[in-house]
């Protein structure tokens, strides 16, 4: 007798999805966006302590990608062993608490235990990144009820997650950072994640209590963050900025960006120059252009606008056009450092390289390079192509002076000198004797160097006299001395400009 046919076997036992398609998409979208928000904001939190460098960016991106990979793998594995309903809420809640406490933890560690900063940074990125990334496989498990729809479900949620990451990136870079302090962004995101955890389905009484504890922790962390070290007068799009009064000079102000003294301004006397490199710039410019005739000047980087103010005060009628990429710094100049509207200084919020391109050929007597991202000149302002643009906008007897920072073997400074020599006929170095090869018996100190370039000969003896008059303690090197000091350094180009790597072996958090 032939047995009756067996009923068809389902791909998997029926399961109550318990999570609608919209809720699933919302969870995947939101958690993917949150991971990218944390990653971008972490760069700004670490910049004051590690510098805004390629290495810092690589570190943060690497940790974030590790968290995403780890969370996706573990989330998928755990989803096959435990009911995902029980895991999504805790993942959101714990992530929210860690994200909200991140500003407090990083700033306190940087102040009181600097050697532990990288470890704390890694933990505060890995934990929420991994937990939030685990949500996608957990939600996918809940939405899958048949092998026949695997491709559709996985593809849809993967697309939603990618779109969420894109929105998180764009929202943070173009909206949040320009309008909110980074601490407020992370605290607000942490609170949203904790609230989301409660809404997801923490229906049991113990989960209600856990939600209340998590929210209380977020609130307490936000209050503590206000008193954490490393606070700013203003958080701009690029910097943590403060203005510090000089206790020894009533009208003196120091602009501090990401923990570094970038500019000293005497708001009553613009001719008072505190920093040595600014006095060196003034010595070179005043010698090259004797008298008080007005100049047409362009400045790459603004900061506190110390040198444009000096030119306006000593050379009435001077027109200084400044390319400053950070609009927040410009606001500080106007609101706290008394930059008036009638000083002859025109500040444009723009990238310096793009600002150069807009200038007419042979339109400037002077170009001043004083732009910094952390302690390094932005690489795209150091190349032969960028300096070619400087050369183009200068008049035949025009002058380019640039401030830079280097240490150790001065590999970056040597490369920049070689690059200048490939564009201009005459190049000079101004700095400490040991740093520019004039005192081989002394050890290289590093720090600020001023480079000078022009197509007309430079009057080194006159410049040296001006340096001595201003009590800089610096010397000027020209000709064969510069060529010998530069050695075989490679010219920097748009195709090859490893500025961060040249600085890296001896990078320090030097005050400018």
DRENTOR-825376 format. One record per residue (C-alpha): residue in three letters; x, y, z; residue number from 1. Coordinates in nm, 2 decimals, decimal comma. Layout:
% DRENTOR-825376
{r "ALA" {X Y Z} NUM}
...
END
This chain:
% DRENTOR-825376
{r "UNK" {0,00 0,00 0,00} 1}
{r "UNK" {0,14 0,34 -0,10} 2}
{r "UNK" {0,17 0,58 0,19} 3}
{r "UNK" {0,00 0,91 0,16} 4}
{r "UNK" {0,22 1,20 0,05} 5}
{r "UNK" {0,39 1,40 0,32} 6}
{r "UNK" {0,28 1,76 0,36} 7}
{r "UNK" {0,52 2,02 0,22} 8}
{r "UNK" {0,79 2,13 0,46} 9}
{r "UNK" {0,81 2,50 0,53} 10}
{r "UNK" {1,14 2,68 0,49} 11}
{r "UNK" {1,13 2,76 0,85} 12}
{r "UNK" {0,88 2,74 1,14} 13}
{r "UNK" {0,62 3,02 1,15} 14}
{r "UNK" {0,74 3,31 1,36} 15}
{r "UNK" {0,56 3,61 1,49} 16}
{r "UNK" {0,76 3,88 1,33} 17}
{r "UNK" {0,67 4,13 1,60} 18}
{r "UNK" {0,83 4,40 1,40} 19}
{r "UNK" {0,67 4,57 1,11} 20}
{r "UNK" {0,86 4,67 0,80} 21}
{r "UNK" {0,85 5,04 0,88} 22}
{r "UNK" {0,98 4,99 1,23} 23}
{r "UNK" {1,25 4,76 1,10} 24}
{r "UNK" {1,36 5,01 0,84} 25}
{r "UNK" {1,35 5,29 1,10} 26}
{r "UNK" {1,58 5,10 1,34} 27}
{r "UNK" {1,83 5,01 1,07} 28}
{r "UNK" {1,82 5,36 0,93} 29}
{r "UNK" {1,86 5,53 1,27} 30}
{r "UNK" {2,14 5,31 1,40} 31}
{r "UNK" {2,34 5,33 1,08} 32}
{r "UNK" {2,31 5,71 1,09} 33}
{r "UNK" {2,41 5,72 1,45} 34}
{r "UNK" {2,74 5,52 1,39} 35}
{r "UNK" {2,85 5,78 1,13} 36}
{r "UNK" {2,75 6,08 1,36} 37}
{r "UNK" {2,96 5,94 1,64} 38}
{r "UNK" {3,26 5,88 1,40} 39}
{r "UNK" {3,26 6,23 1,26} 40}
{r "UNK" {3,21 6,40 1,59} 41}
{r "UNK" {3,48 6,19 1,75} 42}
{r "UNK" {3,73 6,34 1,51} 43}
{r "UNK" {3,65 6,69 1,65} 44}
{r "UNK" {3,67 6,57 2,01} 45}
{r "UNK" {4,02 6,42 1,96} 46}
{r "UNK" {4,16 6,70 1,74} 47}
{r "UNK" {4,26 6,92 2,04} 48}
{r "UNK" {4,47 6,64 2,19} 49}
{r "UNK" {4,59 6,44 1,89} 50}
{r "UNK" {4,58 6,71 1,62} 51}
{r "UNK" {4,37 6,74 1,31} 52}
{r "UNK" {4,59 6,51 1,10} 53}
{r "UNK" {4,57 6,22 0,86} 54}
{r "UNK" {4,68 5,99 1,14} 55}
{r "UNK" {4,39 6,10 1,36} 56}
{r "UNK" {4,14 6,06 1,08} 57}
{r "UNK" {4,28 5,72 0,99} 58}
{r "UNK" {4,26 5,61 1,35} 59}
{r "UNK" {3,90 5,71 1,40} 60}
{r "UNK" {3,79 5,56 1,07} 61}
{r "UNK" {3,98 5,24 1,14} 62}
{r "UNK" {3,82 5,20 1,48} 63}
{r "UNK" {3,47 5,28 1,34} 64}
{r "UNK" {3,51 5,02 1,06} 65}
{r "UNK" {3,63 4,76 1,32} 66}
{r "UNK" {3,32 4,83 1,53} 67}
{r "UNK" {3,09 4,79 1,23} 68}
{r "UNK" {3,25 4,46 1,12} 69}
{r "UNK" {3,26 4,33 1,48} 70}
{r "UNK" {2,90 4,43 1,55} 71}
{r "UNK" {2,76 4,29 1,22} 72}
{r "UNK" {2,94 3,95 1,28} 73}
{r "UNK" {2,85 3,92 1,64} 74}
{r "UNK" {2,49 4,05 1,59} 75}
{r "UNK" {2,43 3,79 1,32} 76}
{r "UNK" {2,57 3,51 1,53} 77}
{r "UNK" {2,38 3,60 1,84} 78}
{r "UNK" {2,06 3,64 1,65} 79}
{r "UNK" {2,06 3,27 1,56} 80}
{r "UNK" {2,09 3,18 1,93} 81}
{r "UNK" {1,88 3,43 2,12} 82}
{r "UNK" {1,55 3,59 2,05} 83}
{r "UNK" {1,64 3,93 1,89} 84}
{r "UNK" {1,35 4,09 2,07} 85}
{r "UNK" {1,55 4,06 2,39} 86}
{r "UNK" {1,87 4,22 2,24} 87}
{r "UNK" {1,77 4,53 2,04} 88}
{r "UNK" {1,66 4,74 2,34} 89}
{r "UNK" {1,97 4,68 2,55} 90}
{r "UNK" {2,19 4,74 2,25} 91}
{r "UNK" {2,03 5,08 2,19} 92}
{r "UNK" {2,03 5,17 2,56} 93}
{r "UNK" {2,39 5,09 2,64} 94}
{r "UNK" {2,50 5,26 2,32} 95}
{r "UNK" {2,31 5,57 2,42} 96}
{r "UNK" {2,47 5,59 2,76} 97}
{r "UNK" {2,82 5,55 2,62} 98}
{r "UNK" {2,77 5,80 2,35} 99}
{r "UNK" {2,63 6,06 2,59} 100}
{r "UNK" {2,92 6,01 2,83} 101}
{r "UNK" {3,19 6,02 2,55} 102}
{r "UNK" {3,27 6,40 2,58} 103}
{r "UNK" {3,31 6,38 2,95} 104}
{r "UNK" {3,52 6,06 2,94} 105}
{r "UNK" {3,75 6,19 2,66} 106}
{r "UNK" {3,81 6,54 2,79} 107}
{r "UNK" {3,86 6,42 3,15} 108}
{r "UNK" {4,11 6,15 3,04} 109}
{r "UNK" {4,30 6,39 2,82} 110}
{r "UNK" {4,34 6,63 3,11} 111}
{r "UNK" {4,42 6,38 3,39} 112}
{r "UNK" {4,55 6,06 3,22} 113}
{r "UNK" {4,68 6,15 2,87} 114}
{r "UNK" {4,85 5,81 2,82} 115}
{r "UNK" {4,51 5,64 2,84} 116}
{r "UNK" {4,34 5,87 2,59} 117}
{r "UNK" {4,38 5,63 2,29} 118}
{r "UNK" {4,24 5,34 2,49} 119}
{r "UNK" {3,94 5,54 2,62} 120}
{r "UNK" {3,88 5,67 2,27} 121}
{r "UNK" {3,89 5,32 2,12} 122}
{r "UNK" {3,64 5,19 2,38} 123}
{r "UNK" {3,40 5,48 2,34} 124}
{r "UNK" {3,40 5,43 1,97} 125}
{r "UNK" {3,40 5,05 1,96} 126}
{r "UNK" {3,12 4,98 2,22} 127}
{r "UNK" {2,84 5,19 2,06} 128}
{r "UNK" {2,96 5,13 1,71} 129}
{r "UNK" {2,95 4,75 1,76} 130}
{r "UNK" {2,62 4,75 1,94} 131}
{r "UNK" {2,45 4,98 1,69} 132}
{r "UNK" {2,59 4,78 1,40} 133}
{r "UNK" {2,45 4,46 1,56} 134}
{r "UNK" {2,10 4,60 1,53} 135}
{r "UNK" {2,08 4,54 1,15} 136}
{r "UNK" {2,14 4,16 1,17} 137}
{r "UNK" {1,90 4,14 1,47} 138}
{r "UNK" {1,63 4,32 1,28} 139}
{r "UNK" {1,70 4,11 0,96} 140}
{r "UNK" {1,65 3,79 1,16} 141}
{r "UNK" {1,31 3,92 1,29} 142}
{r "UNK" {1,19 4,01 0,94} 143}
{r "UNK" {1,29 3,68 0,78} 144}
{r "UNK" {1,02 3,41 0,78} 145}
{r "UNK" {1,10 3,23 0,46} 146}
{r "UNK" {1,40 3,16 0,25} 147}
{r "UNK" {1,20 3,27 -0,05} 148}
{r "UNK" {1,22 3,63 0,07} 149}
{r "UNK" {1,58 3,64 0,19} 150}
{r "UNK" {1,72 3,84 -0,09} 151}
{r "UNK" {1,44 4,10 -0,07} 152}
{r "UNK" {1,46 4,15 0,30} 153}
{r "UNK" {1,84 4,15 0,32} 154}
{r "UNK" {1,87 4,38 0,02} 155}
{r "UNK" {1,61 4,62 0,14} 156}
{r "UNK" {1,75 4,66 0,49} 157}
{r "UNK" {2,11 4,68 0,36} 158}
{r "UNK" {2,00 4,97 0,13} 159}
{r "UNK" {1,82 5,14 0,42} 160}
{r "UNK" {2,13 5,11 0,64} 161}
{r "UNK" {2,35 5,26 0,37} 162}
{r "UNK" {2,11 5,54 0,31} 163}
{r "UNK" {2,10 5,61 0,69} 164}
{r "UNK" {2,48 5,62 0,70} 165}
{r "UNK" {2,48 5,88 0,42} 166}
{r "UNK" {2,22 6,09 0,59} 167}
{r "UNK" {2,41 6,08 0,92} 168}
{r "UNK" {2,73 6,19 0,74} 169}
{r "UNK" {2,57 6,48 0,55} 170}
{r "UNK" {2,35 6,59 0,85} 171}
{r "UNK" {2,65 6,60 1,08} 172}
{r "UNK" {2,90 6,77 0,84} 173}
{r "UNK" {2,66 7,03 0,69} 174}
{r "UNK" {2,41 7,10 0,97} 175}
{r "UNK" {2,48 6,97 1,32} 176}
{r "UNK" {2,85 7,07 1,36} 177}
{r "UNK" {2,78 7,42 1,23} 178}
{r "UNK" {2,49 7,48 1,47} 179}
{r "UNK" {2,56 7,28 1,79} 180}
{r "UNK" {2,86 7,20 2,02} 181}
{r "UNK" {3,00 6,85 1,97} 182}
{r "UNK" {2,91 6,77 2,33} 183}
{r "UNK" {2,55 6,87 2,27} 184}
{r "UNK" {2,54 6,65 1,95} 185}
{r "UNK" {2,66 6,34 2,14} 186}
{r "UNK" {2,44 6,40 2,45} 187}
{r "UNK" {2,13 6,46 2,23} 188}
{r "UNK" {2,21 6,15 2,02} 189}
{r "UNK" {2,26 5,94 2,34} 190}
{r "UNK" {1,93 6,06 2,48} 191}
{r "UNK" {1,75 5,96 2,15} 192}
{r "UNK" {1,91 5,62 2,16} 193}
{r "UNK" {1,79 5,56 2,51} 194}
{r "UNK" {1,44 5,68 2,43} 195}
{r "UNK" {1,45 5,45 2,12} 196}
{r "UNK" {1,54 5,16 2,34} 197}
{r "UNK" {1,24 5,22 2,56} 198}
{r "UNK" {1,01 5,25 2,26} 199}
{r "UNK" {1,14 4,93 2,09} 200}
{r "UNK" {0,97 4,71 2,34} 201}
{r "UNK" {1,12 4,72 2,69} 202}
{r "UNK" {0,78 4,63 2,82} 203}
{r "UNK" {0,89 4,43 3,12} 204}
{r "UNK" {0,91 4,62 3,45} 205}
{r "UNK" {1,28 4,56 3,48} 206}
{r "UNK" {1,34 4,72 3,14} 207}
{r "UNK" {1,13 5,02 3,24} 208}
{r "UNK" {1,36 5,06 3,54} 209}
{r "UNK" {1,66 5,02 3,32} 210}
{r "UNK" {1,53 5,29 3,08} 211}
{r "UNK" {1,49 5,53 3,37} 212}
{r "UNK" {1,84 5,46 3,50} 213}
{r "UNK" {1,99 5,50 3,15} 214}
{r "UNK" {1,81 5,84 3,10} 215}
{r "UNK" {1,92 5,95 3,45} 216}
{r "UNK" {2,28 5,86 3,35} 217}
{r "UNK" {2,25 6,06 3,03} 218}
{r "UNK" {2,12 6,36 3,22} 219}
{r "UNK" {2,39 6,34 3,49} 220}
{r "UNK" {2,66 6,30 3,22} 221}
{r "UNK" {2,54 6,61 3,03} 222}
{r "UNK" {2,56 6,81 3,35} 223}
{r "UNK" {2,90 6,68 3,43} 224}
{r "UNK" {3,02 6,76 3,08} 225}
{r "UNK" {2,96 7,13 3,14} 226}
{r "UNK" {3,22 7,12 3,41} 227}
{r "UNK" {3,47 6,89 3,23} 228}
{r "UNK" {3,81 7,02 3,14} 229}
{r "UNK" {3,88 7,13 2,79} 230}
{r "UNK" {3,57 7,34 2,74} 231}
{r "UNK" {3,55 7,61 2,47} 232}
{r "UNK" {3,43 7,96 2,45} 233}
{r "UNK" {3,30 7,86 2,11} 234}
{r "UNK" {3,30 7,54 1,90} 235}
{r "UNK" {3,34 7,64 1,54} 236}
{r "UNK" {3,31 7,41 1,24} 237}
{r "UNK" {3,68 7,33 1,27} 238}
{r "UNK" {3,80 7,42 1,62} 239}
{r "UNK" {3,75 7,43 1,99} 240}
{r "UNK" {3,82 7,80 2,03} 241}
{r "UNK" {3,89 8,02 2,33} 242}
{r "UNK" {4,01 8,38 2,38} 243}
{r "UNK" {4,24 8,42 2,68} 244}
{r "UNK" {4,32 8,76 2,83} 245}
{r "UNK" {4,68 8,84 2,90} 246}
{r "UNK" {4,72 8,91 3,27} 247}
{r "UNK" {5,04 9,11 3,21} 248}
{r "UNK" {4,89 9,33 2,94} 249}
{r "UNK" {4,54 9,47 2,98} 250}
{r "UNK" {4,46 9,49 2,60} 251}
{r "UNK" {4,64 9,16 2,51} 252}
{r "UNK" {4,44 8,86 2,39} 253}
{r "UNK" {4,54 8,51 2,29} 254}
{r "UNK" {4,33 8,31 2,04} 255}
{r "UNK" {4,36 7,94 2,14} 256}
{r "UNK" {4,24 7,69 1,89} 257}
{r "UNK" {4,23 7,32 1,99} 258}
{r "UNK" {4,47 7,39 2,28} 259}
{r "UNK" {4,73 7,57 2,07} 260}
{r "UNK" {4,80 7,94 2,09} 261}
{r "UNK" {4,74 8,05 1,73} 262}
{r "UNK" {4,74 8,43 1,76} 263}
{r "UNK" {4,82 8,71 2,00} 264}
{r "UNK" {4,64 9,03 1,94} 265}
{r "UNK" {4,67 9,36 2,13} 266}
{r "UNK" {4,33 9,51 2,06} 267}
{r "UNK" {4,45 9,86 2,14} 268}
{r "UNK" {4,79 9,85 1,98} 269}
{r "UNK" {4,81 9,64 1,66} 270}
{r "UNK" {5,18 9,72 1,62} 271}
{r "UNK" {5,26 9,52 1,93} 272}
{r "UNK" {5,38 9,17 1,81} 273}
{r "UNK" {5,42 8,91 2,08} 274}
{r "UNK" {5,51 8,59 1,89} 275}
{r "UNK" {5,86 8,56 1,75} 276}
{r "UNK" {5,75 8,43 1,41} 277}
{r "UNK" {5,52 8,74 1,36} 278}
{r "UNK" {5,81 8,97 1,45} 279}
{r "UNK" {6,02 8,78 1,19} 280}
{r "UNK" {5,74 8,83 0,93} 281}
{r "UNK" {5,73 9,20 1,00} 282}
{r "UNK" {6,11 9,23 0,98} 283}
{r "UNK" {6,11 9,06 0,63} 284}
{r "UNK" {5,82 9,26 0,49} 285}
{r "UNK" {5,93 9,60 0,63} 286}
{r "UNK" {6,28 9,55 0,49} 287}
{r "UNK" {6,16 9,43 0,15} 288}
{r "UNK" {5,91 9,72 0,12} 289}
{r "UNK" {6,07 10,01 0,31} 290}
{r "UNK" {5,87 10,30 0,43} 291}
{r "UNK" {5,50 10,31 0,49} 292}
{r "UNK" {5,36 10,28 0,14} 293}
{r "UNK" {5,03 10,08 0,13} 294}
{r "UNK" {5,04 9,72 0,00} 295}
{r "UNK" {4,80 9,49 -0,18} 296}
{r "UNK" {4,83 9,18 0,04} 297}
{r "UNK" {4,66 8,83 0,04} 298}
{r "UNK" {4,67 8,62 0,35} 299}
{r "UNK" {4,63 8,24 0,35} 300}
{r "UNK" {4,48 8,18 0,69} 301}
{r "UNK" {4,35 8,44 0,93} 302}
{r "UNK" {4,34 8,33 1,29} 303}
{r "UNK" {4,34 8,64 1,51} 304}
{r "UNK" {4,44 8,85 1,20} 305}
{r "UNK" {4,75 8,98 1,38} 306}
{r "UNK" {4,95 9,06 1,07} 307}
{r "UNK" {4,68 9,21 0,87} 308}
{r "UNK" {4,61 9,44 1,16} 309}
{r "UNK" {4,98 9,53 1,18} 310}
{r "UNK" {4,99 9,62 0,81} 311}
{r "UNK" {4,67 9,83 0,84} 312}
{r "UNK" {4,83 10,02 1,13} 313}
{r "UNK" {5,18 10,07 0,99} 314}
{r "UNK" {5,08 10,12 0,62} 315}
{r "UNK" {4,75 10,31 0,60} 316}
{r "UNK" {4,56 10,23 0,29} 317}
{r "UNK" {4,69 9,87 0,27} 318}
{r "UNK" {4,43 9,63 0,13} 319}
{r "UNK" {4,45 9,29 0,30} 320}
{r "UNK" {4,23 9,01 0,16} 321}
{r "UNK" {4,22 8,71 0,40} 322}
{r "UNK" {4,11 8,36 0,31} 323}
{r "UNK" {4,00 8,20 0,64} 324}
{r "UNK" {3,82 7,87 0,61} 325}
{r "UNK" {3,66 7,88 0,96} 326}
{r "UNK" {3,37 8,13 0,98} 327}
{r "UNK" {3,35 8,07 1,36} 328}
{r "UNK" {3,70 8,22 1,40} 329}
{r "UNK" {3,60 8,52 1,19} 330}
{r "UNK" {3,30 8,58 1,43} 331}
{r "UNK" {3,54 8,56 1,72} 332}
{r "UNK" {3,76 8,82 1,55} 333}
{r "UNK" {3,47 9,06 1,51} 334}
{r "UNK" {3,30 9,00 1,84} 335}
{r "UNK" {3,58 8,94 2,09} 336}
{r "UNK" {3,90 9,07 1,92} 337}
{r "UNK" {3,75 9,40 1,79} 338}
{r "UNK" {3,80 9,36 1,42} 339}
{r "UNK" {3,63 9,68 1,29} 340}
{r "UNK" {3,47 9,73 0,95} 341}
{r "UNK" {3,70 10,02 0,85} 342}
{r "UNK" {4,04 9,85 0,89} 343}
{r "UNK" {4,11 9,77 0,52} 344}
{r "UNK" {4,08 9,40 0,60} 345}
{r "UNK" {3,85 9,20 0,39} 346}
{r "UNK" {3,79 8,85 0,53} 347}
{r "UNK" {3,64 8,58 0,31} 348}
{r "UNK" {3,53 8,25 0,46} 349}
{r "UNK" {3,68 8,02 0,20} 350}
{r "UNK" {3,96 7,76 0,15} 351}
{r "UNK" {4,29 7,93 0,08} 352}
{r "UNK" {4,37 7,73 -0,24} 353}
{r "UNK" {4,03 7,83 -0,38} 354}
{r "UNK" {4,08 8,19 -0,28} 355}
{r "UNK" {4,41 8,20 -0,46} 356}
{r "UNK" {4,25 8,08 -0,78} 357}
{r "UNK" {4,00 8,37 -0,77} 358}
{r "UNK" {4,27 8,64 -0,76} 359}
{r "UNK" {4,39 8,82 -1,07} 360}
{r "UNK" {4,74 8,77 -1,21} 361}
{r "UNK" {5,00 9,02 -1,10} 362}
{r "UNK" {4,76 9,17 -0,84} 363}
{r "UNK" {4,94 9,14 -0,51} 364}
{r "UNK" {5,26 9,29 -0,36} 365}
{r "UNK" {5,26 9,04 -0,08} 366}
{r "UNK" {5,12 8,69 0,00} 367}
{r "UNK" {5,14 8,56 0,35} 368}
{r "UNK" {5,10 8,19 0,43} 369}
{r "UNK" {4,99 8,13 0,79} 370}
{r "UNK" {4,72 7,86 0,76} 371}
{r "UNK" {4,73 7,56 1,00} 372}
{r "UNK" {4,52 7,25 1,06} 373}
{r "UNK" {4,65 7,15 1,40} 374}
{r "UNK" {5,03 7,20 1,38} 375}
{r "UNK" {5,07 7,14 1,01} 376}
{r "UNK" {5,01 7,36 0,71} 377}
{r "UNK" {4,72 7,20 0,51} 378}
{r "UNK" {4,90 6,98 0,25} 379}
{r "UNK" {4,72 7,13 -0,05} 380}
{r "UNK" {4,88 7,47 0,03} 381}
{r "UNK" {5,23 7,33 0,02} 382}
{r "UNK" {5,26 7,19 -0,33} 383}
{r "UNK" {5,43 7,33 -0,64} 384}
{r "UNK" {5,09 7,38 -0,80} 385}
{r "UNK" {4,97 7,59 -0,50} 386}
{r "UNK" {5,29 7,79 -0,50} 387}
{r "UNK" {5,26 7,83 -0,87} 388}
{r "UNK" {4,93 8,01 -0,80} 389}
{r "UNK" {5,10 8,23 -0,54} 390}
{r "UNK" {5,36 8,31 -0,80} 391}
{r "UNK" {5,10 8,40 -1,05} 392}
{r "UNK" {4,91 8,65 -0,83} 393}
{r "UNK" {5,23 8,82 -0,72} 394}
{r "UNK" {5,37 9,12 -0,91} 395}
{r "UNK" {5,72 9,09 -1,06} 396}
{r "UNK" {5,88 9,23 -0,74} 397}
{r "UNK" {5,63 9,06 -0,51} 398}
{r "UNK" {5,71 8,87 -0,19} 399}
{r "UNK" {5,58 8,54 -0,04} 400}
{r "UNK" {5,64 8,48 0,33} 401}
{r "UNK" {5,51 8,16 0,50} 402}
{r "UNK" {5,51 8,04 0,86} 403}
{r "UNK" {5,54 7,67 0,92} 404}
{r "UNK" {5,62 7,43 1,21} 405}
{r "UNK" {5,84 7,13 1,20} 406}
{r "UNK" {6,06 6,92 1,43} 407}
{r "UNK" {6,32 6,65 1,44} 408}
{r "UNK" {6,50 6,62 1,11} 409}
{r "UNK" {6,28 6,90 0,97} 410}
{r "UNK" {6,18 6,67 0,67} 411}
{r "UNK" {5,87 6,87 0,59} 412}
{r "UNK" {6,05 7,21 0,61} 413}
{r "UNK" {6,33 7,08 0,37} 414}
{r "UNK" {6,07 6,95 0,13} 415}
{r "UNK" {5,88 7,28 0,13} 416}
{r "UNK" {6,21 7,47 0,07} 417}
{r "UNK" {6,28 7,25 -0,23} 418}
{r "UNK" {5,93 7,31 -0,35} 419}
{r "UNK" {5,97 7,69 -0,32} 420}
{r "UNK" {6,30 7,68 -0,50} 421}
{r "UNK" {6,13 7,50 -0,79} 422}
{r "UNK" {5,89 7,80 -0,83} 423}
{r "UNK" {6,08 8,11 -0,72} 424}
{r "UNK" {6,42 8,24 -0,82} 425}
{r "UNK" {6,52 8,34 -0,46} 426}
{r "UNK" {6,44 8,15 -0,14} 427}
{r "UNK" {6,55 8,23 0,21} 428}
{r "UNK" {6,51 8,07 0,55} 429}
{r "UNK" {6,45 8,26 0,87} 430}
{r "UNK" {6,47 8,08 1,21} 431}
{r "UNK" {6,69 7,97 1,49} 432}
{r "UNK" {7,05 7,93 1,38} 433}
{r "UNK" {7,06 7,56 1,46} 434}
{r "UNK" {6,74 7,49 1,27} 435}
{r "UNK" {6,85 7,65 0,94} 436}
{r "UNK" {7,20 7,51 0,93} 437}
{r "UNK" {7,39 7,81 1,06} 438}
{r "UNK" {7,51 7,66 1,38} 439}
{r "UNK" {7,61 7,29 1,33} 440}
{r "UNK" {7,73 7,26 1,69} 441}
{r "UNK" {7,39 7,31 1,84} 442}
{r "UNK" {7,10 7,06 1,83} 443}
{r "UNK" {6,79 7,13 1,62} 444}
{r "UNK" {6,51 7,27 1,83} 445}
{r "UNK" {6,23 7,28 1,58} 446}
{r "UNK" {5,92 7,48 1,60} 447}
{r "UNK" {5,84 7,78 1,39} 448}
{r "UNK" {6,03 7,86 1,07} 449}
{r "UNK" {5,96 8,14 0,82} 450}
{r "UNK" {6,03 8,08 0,46} 451}
{r "UNK" {6,07 8,37 0,21} 452}
{r "UNK" {6,05 8,35 -0,17} 453}
{r "UNK" {6,06 8,61 -0,45} 454}
{r "UNK" {6,18 8,65 -0,80} 455}
{r "UNK" {6,38 8,96 -0,70} 456}
{r "UNK" {6,70 8,93 -0,48} 457}
{r "UNK" {6,65 8,94 -0,11} 458}
{r "UNK" {6,86 9,18 0,10} 459}
{r "UNK" {6,98 8,94 0,36} 460}
{r "UNK" {7,20 9,19 0,56} 461}
{r "UNK" {6,91 9,44 0,59} 462}
{r "UNK" {6,67 9,17 0,69} 463}
{r "UNK" {6,91 9,04 0,95} 464}
{r "UNK" {6,95 9,39 1,10} 465}
{r "UNK" {6,57 9,41 1,12} 466}
{r "UNK" {6,55 9,07 1,29} 467}
{r "UNK" {6,81 9,18 1,54} 468}
{r "UNK" {6,63 9,51 1,60} 469}
{r "UNK" {6,31 9,32 1,68} 470}
{r "UNK" {6,51 9,09 1,92} 471}
{r "UNK" {6,39 8,77 1,76} 472}
{r "UNK" {6,72 8,58 1,81} 473}
{r "UNK" {6,67 8,44 1,46} 474}
{r "UNK" {6,90 8,44 1,16} 475}
{r "UNK" {6,84 8,44 0,78} 476}
{r "UNK" {7,00 8,19 0,54} 477}
{r "UNK" {7,01 8,23 0,17} 478}
{r "UNK" {7,18 8,09 -0,14} 479}
{r "UNK" {7,41 7,80 -0,11} 480}
{r "UNK" {7,33 7,76 0,26} 481}
{r "UNK" {6,96 7,70 0,18} 482}
{r "UNK" {7,06 7,46 -0,10} 483}
{r "UNK" {7,28 7,26 0,13} 484}
{r "UNK" {7,02 7,26 0,41} 485}
{r "UNK" {6,75 7,14 0,17} 486}
{r "UNK" {6,97 6,86 0,04} 487}
{r "UNK" {6,79 6,61 -0,18} 488}
{r "UNK" {6,44 6,67 -0,04} 489}
{r "UNK" {6,17 6,59 -0,29} 490}
{r "UNK" {5,95 6,86 -0,43} 491}
{r "UNK" {5,59 6,84 -0,31} 492}
{r "UNK" {5,32 6,82 -0,57} 493}
{r "UNK" {4,94 6,77 -0,58} 494}
{r "UNK" {5,02 6,41 -0,68} 495}
{r "UNK" {5,26 6,35 -0,39} 496}
{r "UNK" {5,25 6,56 -0,07} 497}
{r "UNK" {5,29 6,33 0,24} 498}
{r "UNK" {5,30 6,63 0,47} 499}
{r "UNK" {5,16 6,44 0,77} 500}
{r "UNK" {5,40 6,16 0,73} 501}
{r "UNK" {5,70 6,39 0,70} 502}
{r "UNK" {5,59 6,55 1,03} 503}
{r "UNK" {5,49 6,23 1,20} 504}
{r "UNK" {5,82 6,09 1,34} 505}
{r "UNK" {5,87 6,39 1,56} 506}
{r "UNK" {5,52 6,54 1,59} 507}
{r "UNK" {5,45 6,72 1,92} 508}
{r "UNK" {5,18 6,94 2,04} 509}
{r "UNK" {5,38 7,26 2,01} 510}
{r "UNK" {5,25 7,60 2,10} 511}
{r "UNK" {5,28 7,83 1,80} 512}
END
